Amino acid sequence: MVSESLVSIGIPTRNGAERLGKAIKSVLAQDHQDIELVISDNASTDDTEEYCRALAETDSRIRYHRQPENIGVLNNFIEVGRLAKGTFFRWMSDDDWIEPICLSQSLQAFAEDERLVLVTSQIAYTGPDGRIQTGVYEGTGLGSDDPVERFTEMLRMLNESHLLIDPVYGLIRREPMIAIRRRNILREDQVFATKLALLGPWAHVPEVLSHRDWKDVTRGYLTERLGVPSWQAHVATTLQCREMLHWLAESDLTAEQHRRARAAVYRMYLRREQLAVTRGGRKLIRMARGQ
């Protein structure tokens, strides 16, 4: 039964000793008891190892793994999923926290619909100024049996608002998830979201079950953190759309579905390029006015 399934929570971290406490406490406080917490430490140089090993000695649900060298942000995310054993899996950042009913509510959705590969929920985002924001997703496309309808809906969501849905931080069926091939590029999380959409239907719990800190960062910062070449910052949309098209070419879709899905990618590309031109024009105007 779904309600009795092992659920794995995976926290990839590096130098997170001062951040991990609240995240770990929220996982261990879940009202769904059959859980494991897998921590993949990406060769931390602070007290993360000592902190996690001490906690693991006090609770058998905690499994700590230390990478002998820094394998990069994306690879550490992938690794924590591979280390997990649960039927269902959920990523958490080392400064996130989840409500005590997060897993049980998500599992209930799986129990009600055996088609599902992913269950998302509302997320409350706390900005640097302490202001909390969330969004309400009211669509139905992600629950469709048509993979292209799900794919197109996910592309729409990517252009609309990060507040509405973040599939990376939902509860996922682990086995099909870890089989998805991933490539380290800017916006890889968005590409991964579209691959999940092709995988199968989703459900959404319309209440806040998790909490995340939100920071606006530059593309330059992201390229450095992800360990990708700096030139990717200038062609992020092109790389993203090209990766989606490559994945579509390998997907088990009919000719008509391929046509619809490719058209949706082209529309997203044109929309983002138009927005980039508009933003660039506004920047030039501000510079000319000395603002």
Secondary structure, 3 states (H helix, E strand, C coil): CHHHCCEEEEEEECCCCCCHHHHHHHHHCCCCCCEEEEEEECCCCCCHHHHHHHHHHHCCCEEEEECCCCCCHHHHHHHHHHHCCCCEEEECCCCCEECCCHHHHHHHHHHHCCCCCEEEEEEEEECCCCCEECCCCCCCHHHCCCHHHHHHHHHHHHHHCCCCCCHHHCEEEHHHHHCCCCCCCCCHHHHHHHHHHHHCCEEEEEEEEEEEECCCCCHHHHHHHHCCCHHHHHCHHHHHHHHHHHHHHHCCCCHHHHHHHHHHHHHHHHHHHHHHHHHHHHHHHHHHCCC
